[in-house]
Amino acid sequence: MNYQFTLVLSGASPDTPDFEDKLCEAGCDDALVCFCGNTPYLEFDRAADSATKAISSAIEAVQSAGYRVVSIEQAGFVTLTAAAKLADINKQTLNNYTKGIRGPGDFPSPRYGLQSGTPLYYWPEVACWLVEQGKVEAVMGEIAEAAVASSSKLEQDAQAVTL
């Protein structure tokens, strides 16, 4: 099974020498290396027995290359535009779900950004809701759940280093 997920890294920039080579040598040859400004991220399409194994093996490979994974996109907060892109669903369709115009009317509520007018939704809740409604494949929910578990471990490891 192939699992698609995105890891956000630190410890590199577009000018970092041999960045892509180090990642490939470490086992990240199944990832597209991208940058948002100076922030590197890897879009993986990794074959594994489970989403958990796919994500954990990718994190280990990144770390063995000397870089740090700071977040997993599928474990975080998203705008409706980002959620639509992740789910490969039309943004207007998701907007209709949020308003109860389509679907059963119990779309996950936004968690942040209400005062700013840019609501942020917790992607794992959205992914699981879409799976429950039969709008996306079950693998999307599996990836979101594995990403949350892996993110918790990343946070624990980061706290242990700072103590």
N, C-alpha and C positions, 0 to 999 in steps of 0.2 A: 504494500500500500504506500502511496506517496502522500506526504503531508506538506502543506504550504503554510509557512509562518515567517515572521519577520523579527530579527534580533537587532536591537539598537546597541551600538558599541561605544566605548570610550577608549582613549589611548592612541588615537590615530586621527589624521586629517587627510585631505586630498594630497598634501605634500609629503606624507609619510613614505619614506623609501621602502620599496619591496612589500608594501602593504598587501596587495592582492596575491603576490607570490607566497608570502608567509601563510596566508589563509588557505590557499590551495594545497600547499604542502602539508598543512595540519589536517586536511580532510574536509575543507569547505568548498570543494570544487562543484558542489551542487547548489551553490548560492550565487545570486547576482549581487555584486558589490555596488552600493549606491551611496550617495551623499545628499543630505538636506543641509545646505550651507556647508559647515565644517563637521557636521555630525554624520558619522558613517553608520549605515545599516545594511543588513544582509537579508535578501529575500530568498529563503530556502524553498526548495522542492525536494524533500528528502524522503527516500525510501526507508521504511522501518516496519517492525512488527506492530508498533503502536505510536500514537502521537507523543506519549511520554518519552519513549525511547528516541524518537526522532529529535525532539527538542533537547533532551539532555545530552545526546551525542553531539549535537551542533554546538551547544554551550561548551562542552568539554573541548571540542576542536578549536573554537575561538580562543578559549583560555590557553590552550597549549601553544597557540600562535603568539601569545603574549599580550592579548587584548582582553578587555573586560566587557561582559554583557551587562548593560545597565537596565534594559527592559525588553519585554516581549510584547510586540504590538497587540497581539490577540488577547492579552491579559489586561488591557487598559481601557481608557475612556475614549470615546469617539463622537464626532459630530454625526449627524444623519448622512452627510455626504460621504464621510469615511466609512460608515457602516454599510452604505449602499455599495461602495467599492469593494469592501471585504467580502460581502455576501454576493456580489455580482447581481444585484437587484436594482431596479430603477429607484432613484431617490424619491420621486413623487409617490411611488408605491409605499415606501417606508413611511413617508410623511402621512399618507392616508391611514396606515396602521396606527401611527401615534395618535391620530385624531379619532380613531374608531370608525372611520368611514369604510374601511375594509378590514377584514379579519374579525376575530371574536371580541375586540375592544379591550384587551388586557395587555397591550404592548408595554414593555418595561418603561418605567418613568425615568426621566433624566435625573442625574445625580448632582450635576454642577452646571454653572453657566446660565442659570435662569434669569438673574438680574441683568446680565450682559446681553441677553437675547440670543445667545449661542449655546443652546442646551447640549450638554455632554452626557452620553449614555454609556453605561458599563457594557462593553462589548460582549463579555461572556453571557450576560443576561439576554442581550439581543440575539446572540447566536443560538442559545438554547431555545429561546422563544421561536425563532425561525425554524429550527429543527422540529419542535413540537407541532408547528403548524404545517409541516411538510413543504416548506418553501425552499429549504436547502438540504443538502445531504447531511446525514448524521455525523460525518467526519468533521464538519465545521464545529459542532458542539464538543466533540472529543478534543479537537485542537485547543479550543478555548479553555476547557477544563484542565488540560495538561499544561497550558501556558500559565494559568493561575497558580497551579501547584509549583511549577518551576520558578515562577516569579517570587513566590514566598520563600523558596530556598535561596534564591539570589539575594533577597533582602536580608535573610538571616546570616548568610555568609558575609555580606557587606557590613552588617552590624558587628559581627564577630571580629572583623579586621579592625574596625574603628575602636573597639574596647580595649 
